[in-house]
């Protein structure tokens, strides 16, 4: 009888906690979604996905030609043509997707590149979020997505400028979530791996050998798969959005004191962190060996030419 009462109390406790942690899902149908960097890649895939599910969408991008091409493609999914942004109403979901990447050895990167990464990848998200958060608070409704990167969870060779700007989104997201949660607004940090986008193709042109070899271990995903996963996680109020096995490992091992919105997620983090830390050592050793091998190859090449 005693153990029956204990088990019942534990079950009741978990049910109550679960209800407190898990937010009510926000539906796309009828929502207004604003997407930065929406003219290509993940951003365009997100725009197409939300429109197909009944949302109105506003896309923002720096390249006017790509922006017009994306707009035309998105409108094909609509029964009625999209109205101007002012007529779509307040923003329900903000997706801070705009970003860029630069790769290079720390001391060889121009100092201006560090500022550029912060301005585009971090400050851009700050400005866009400030533009919509007041309205979201007034309506007690909203989702805010920051598209970071797996390079925003683990610092990698060649990404001293890029990783720093993506790590900054983590601090912003955690602090902002604590501020907006009482208003039924939920922040999602997305950590996609390498994705087959025009931006990724451009990045390949500047990648140093070490970075390319390390990146190959994670594979390459499609924009559509990434877009769907990130948006669905956000609609469910999930704070950490990841995709793939490596993404699952990184999300659990780097969860720290991030907000918890699922009891199941919390339990698996507690149970897997120590094991995943052990697994991470194998990755670190592998990455270090790649860097060391490349260093030896460069030194051997110098000796041959001297």
PLY file of the C-alpha trace (Angstrom):
ply
format ascii 1.0
element vertex 306
property float x
property float y
property float z
element edge 305
property int vertex1
property int vertex2
end_header
0.00 0.00 0.00
2.85 2.38 0.90
4.63 1.88 -2.41
1.36 2.24 -4.30
0.82 5.66 -2.70
4.43 6.67 -3.45
4.11 5.66 -7.11
0.81 7.52 -7.43
2.36 10.66 -5.91
5.29 10.44 -8.33
2.95 10.05 -11.30
0.82 13.00 -10.16
3.96 15.10 -9.66
5.25 14.36 -13.16
1.84 15.08 -14.71
1.63 18.44 -12.95
5.20 19.36 -13.87
4.66 18.28 -17.46
1.61 20.53 -17.80
3.58 23.45 -16.38
6.56 22.93 -18.67
4.79 22.19 -21.95
3.38 25.24 -23.78
0.22 25.14 -25.85
1.03 24.58 -29.53
0.73 27.59 -31.81
-0.91 26.79 -35.14
0.34 28.15 -38.47
-3.10 28.55 -39.99
-4.02 32.22 -39.76
-0.65 33.27 -38.33
1.61 35.97 -39.75
5.21 34.78 -40.14
8.12 37.15 -40.74
11.31 35.56 -42.08
14.65 37.29 -42.55
16.98 35.79 -45.12
13.88 34.42 -46.81
14.96 34.60 -50.45
16.90 31.32 -50.63
18.08 28.26 -48.74
16.54 27.46 -45.37
14.66 30.77 -45.26
12.84 30.16 -48.54
12.09 26.56 -47.54
10.56 27.88 -44.30
8.45 30.39 -46.21
7.09 27.72 -48.53
6.34 25.41 -45.60
4.38 27.95 -43.55
2.39 29.18 -46.56
1.38 25.61 -47.43
0.02 25.31 -43.88
-2.18 28.40 -44.02
0.09 31.16 -42.74
0.64 34.60 -44.23
4.33 35.29 -44.75
6.58 38.31 -45.08
10.13 37.65 -46.28
13.04 40.03 -45.87
16.35 39.74 -47.73
19.25 41.86 -48.96
19.30 40.52 -52.53
16.36 42.15 -54.35
16.44 39.78 -57.35
16.43 36.64 -55.19
13.73 38.19 -53.02
11.44 38.70 -56.03
12.11 35.16 -57.31
11.29 33.68 -53.88
8.14 35.80 -53.63
6.91 34.50 -56.99
7.52 30.88 -55.97
5.78 31.30 -52.63
2.72 32.90 -54.20
2.21 29.76 -56.29
1.27 27.99 -53.06
-1.45 30.48 -52.22
-5.05 30.42 -53.37
-5.11 34.18 -53.14
-2.19 36.53 -53.68
-0.38 37.81 -50.60
-1.24 41.26 -49.33
1.32 43.88 -48.37
2.97 43.44 -44.97
0.98 46.29 -43.41
-2.24 44.45 -44.19
-1.17 41.10 -42.76
-1.48 42.19 -39.17
0.96 41.80 -36.26
3.74 39.23 -36.47
2.96 35.97 -34.68
6.17 34.15 -35.57
9.53 35.82 -36.19
12.26 33.72 -37.81
15.68 35.33 -37.54
17.30 33.32 -40.30
19.50 35.90 -42.05
23.16 35.13 -41.61
26.48 34.69 -43.30
29.69 32.81 -42.69
33.39 33.42 -43.07
36.06 30.80 -42.56
39.74 31.35 -41.93
42.60 30.97 -39.47
42.23 33.44 -36.59
45.32 35.57 -37.21
44.75 35.61 -40.98
41.19 36.94 -40.83
40.78 40.67 -41.30
39.64 42.26 -38.05
36.63 43.72 -39.84
35.29 40.20 -40.43
34.69 39.71 -36.70
32.54 42.84 -36.59
30.73 41.82 -39.77
29.79 38.44 -38.30
28.39 40.06 -35.16
26.47 42.73 -37.09
24.75 40.27 -39.45
24.40 37.10 -37.39
23.71 38.65 -33.99
22.76 42.34 -34.09
20.44 41.74 -37.05
18.43 39.34 -34.89
18.37 41.82 -32.01
16.91 44.60 -34.17
14.25 42.42 -35.77
13.18 40.97 -32.43
12.89 44.41 -30.85
10.60 45.40 -33.70
8.00 42.71 -32.94
8.31 41.72 -29.28
6.23 44.59 -27.90
3.26 43.64 -30.06
3.65 39.98 -29.11
3.56 40.91 -25.42
0.43 43.00 -25.89
-1.33 40.01 -27.49
0.17 37.35 -25.18
1.11 35.32 -28.23
4.22 34.64 -30.25
7.19 32.57 -31.31
10.72 33.84 -31.92
13.28 31.69 -33.73
17.01 32.34 -33.85
18.73 30.20 -36.48
22.16 29.50 -35.04
24.35 26.60 -36.15
26.11 23.55 -34.77
29.11 25.90 -34.86
27.16 27.80 -32.19
27.37 24.74 -29.93
30.97 23.69 -30.53
33.87 25.89 -31.59
35.60 24.51 -34.66
38.83 25.22 -36.50
38.40 28.19 -38.86
35.25 29.52 -37.22
36.63 31.94 -34.62
34.59 34.79 -36.11
31.51 32.81 -37.16
31.17 30.66 -34.02
31.42 33.68 -31.73
28.46 35.36 -33.45
26.37 32.18 -33.29
27.26 31.54 -29.64
26.02 35.06 -28.88
22.53 34.03 -29.99
22.51 31.42 -27.23
22.93 34.03 -24.49
20.37 36.30 -26.10
17.86 33.50 -26.51
18.12 32.21 -22.94
17.82 35.67 -21.36
15.00 36.72 -23.68
13.02 33.54 -23.00
12.97 34.33 -19.29
11.60 37.80 -20.06
8.87 36.79 -22.50
7.64 33.48 -21.07
5.05 35.18 -18.81
3.53 36.60 -22.01
3.10 33.18 -23.64
5.97 33.88 -26.04
8.46 31.08 -26.66
11.96 31.36 -28.07
13.55 28.61 -30.17
17.26 28.29 -30.83
17.87 26.24 -33.97
21.20 24.48 -34.52
21.19 23.10 -38.07
24.24 21.26 -39.42
25.66 21.90 -42.90
22.71 22.37 -45.23
22.65 22.26 -49.02
22.03 25.97 -49.68
23.57 28.66 -51.91
25.19 30.11 -48.81
26.84 26.78 -48.01
28.17 26.53 -51.57
29.64 30.01 -51.26
31.16 29.16 -47.90
32.97 26.20 -49.44
35.08 28.62 -51.44
36.67 30.05 -48.29
36.87 26.93 -46.12
40.34 25.90 -45.05
41.21 22.22 -45.34
40.85 21.48 -41.62
37.35 22.92 -41.51
36.25 21.01 -44.60
37.49 17.68 -43.22
35.85 18.27 -39.84
32.55 19.34 -41.44
32.40 16.18 -43.54
31.79 14.12 -40.40
28.28 15.60 -40.02
27.01 15.14 -43.58
24.77 17.50 -45.57
21.01 17.99 -45.08
18.32 19.45 -47.32
16.79 22.89 -46.60
13.28 21.40 -46.57
14.10 18.90 -43.82
15.76 21.56 -41.68
12.96 24.08 -42.24
10.19 21.67 -41.26
11.98 20.49 -38.11
12.77 24.00 -36.88
9.27 25.35 -37.48
7.54 22.37 -35.86
9.81 22.62 -32.82
8.99 26.31 -32.53
5.24 25.79 -32.83
5.50 23.31 -29.94
7.46 25.85 -27.90
10.68 23.83 -27.86
13.73 25.90 -26.87
16.50 23.79 -28.45
15.85 22.63 -32.00
18.20 20.06 -33.49
18.23 17.56 -36.34
20.18 14.38 -36.94
22.20 12.16 -34.59
25.01 14.66 -34.13
22.44 17.36 -33.46
20.76 15.21 -30.82
24.10 14.60 -29.09
25.10 18.26 -29.12
21.71 19.49 -27.92
21.78 17.17 -24.92
25.39 17.68 -23.95
25.22 21.48 -24.25
21.79 22.00 -22.69
23.28 23.52 -19.52
20.64 25.64 -17.78
18.60 26.25 -20.91
14.81 26.50 -20.52
12.97 23.17 -20.34
9.66 22.85 -22.16
9.25 19.09 -22.10
9.46 16.66 -19.21
10.60 13.89 -21.56
13.34 16.13 -22.93
14.48 16.97 -19.40
14.67 13.31 -18.38
16.67 12.30 -21.44
19.09 15.19 -20.86
19.70 14.03 -17.30
20.20 10.42 -18.38
22.41 11.05 -21.42
24.72 13.93 -20.51
27.44 11.85 -18.87
27.38 9.23 -21.64
27.40 11.86 -24.39
30.30 13.64 -22.70
32.29 10.43 -23.06
31.25 10.12 -26.71
32.26 13.73 -27.32
35.85 12.90 -26.41
36.06 10.64 -29.45
34.91 13.53 -31.66
37.42 15.91 -30.06
40.28 13.45 -30.51
39.29 12.95 -34.14
39.10 16.69 -34.81
42.45 17.31 -33.11
44.04 14.56 -35.19
42.73 16.20 -38.38
44.22 19.53 -37.37
47.53 17.93 -36.42
47.73 15.99 -39.69
47.06 19.12 -41.75
49.76 20.97 -39.83
52.28 18.23 -40.56
51.35 18.23 -44.25
51.92 21.98 -44.51
55.26 21.75 -42.75
56.37 18.90 -45.04
55.33 20.92 -48.10
57.41 23.87 -46.89
60.48 21.66 -46.42
60.14 20.30 -49.96
59.94 23.78 -51.48
62.76 25.26 -49.38
0 1
1 2
2 3
3 4
4 5
5 6
6 7
7 8
8 9
9 10
10 11
11 12
12 13
13 14
14 15
15 16
16 17
17 18
18 19
19 20
20 21
21 22
22 23
23 24
24 25
25 26
26 27
27 28
28 29
29 30
30 31
31 32
32 33
33 34
34 35
35 36
36 37
37 38
38 39
39 40
40 41
41 42
42 43
43 44
44 45
45 46
46 47
47 48
48 49
49 50
50 51
51 52
52 53
53 54
54 55
55 56
56 57
57 58
58 59
59 60
60 61
61 62
62 63
63 64
64 65
65 66
66 67
67 68
68 69
69 70
70 71
71 72
72 73
73 74
74 75
75 76
76 77
77 78
78 79
79 80
80 81
81 82
82 83
83 84
84 85
85 86
86 87
87 88
88 89
89 90
90 91
91 92
92 93
93 94
94 95
95 96
96 97
97 98
98 99
99 100
100 101
101 102
102 103
103 104
104 105
105 106
106 107
107 108
108 109
109 110
110 111
111 112
112 113
113 114
114 115
115 116
116 117
117 118
118 119
119 120
120 121
121 122
122 123
123 124
124 125
125 126
126 127
127 128
128 129
129 130
130 131
131 132
132 133
133 134
134 135
135 136
136 137
137 138
138 139
139 140
140 141
141 142
142 143
143 144
144 145
145 146
146 147
147 148
148 149
149 150
150 151
151 152
152 153
153 154
154 155
155 156
156 157
157 158
158 159
159 160
160 161
161 162
162 163
163 164
164 165
165 166
166 167
167 168
168 169
169 170
170 171
171 172
172 173
173 174
174 175
175 176
176 177
177 178
178 179
179 180
180 181
181 182
182 183
183 184
184 185
185 186
186 187
187 188
188 189
189 190
190 191
191 192
192 193
193 194
194 195
195 196
196 197
197 198
198 199
199 200
200 201
201 202
202 203
203 204
204 205
205 206
206 207
207 208
208 209
209 210
210 211
211 212
212 213
213 214
214 215
215 216
216 217
217 218
218 219
219 220
220 221
221 222
222 223
223 224
224 225
225 226
226 227
227 228
228 229
229 230
230 231
231 232
232 233
233 234
234 235
235 236
236 237
237 238
238 239
239 240
240 241
241 242
242 243
243 244
244 245
245 246
246 247
247 248
248 249
249 250
250 251
251 252
252 253
253 254
254 255
255 256
256 257
257 258
258 259
259 260
260 261
261 262
262 263
263 264
264 265
265 266
266 267
267 268
268 269
269 270
270 271
271 272
272 273
273 274
274 275
275 276
276 277
277 278
278 279
279 280
280 281
281 282
282 283
283 284
284 285
285 286
286 287
287 288
288 289
289 290
290 291
291 292
292 293
293 294
294 295
295 296
296 297
297 298
298 299
299 300
300 301
301 302
302 303
303 304
304 305
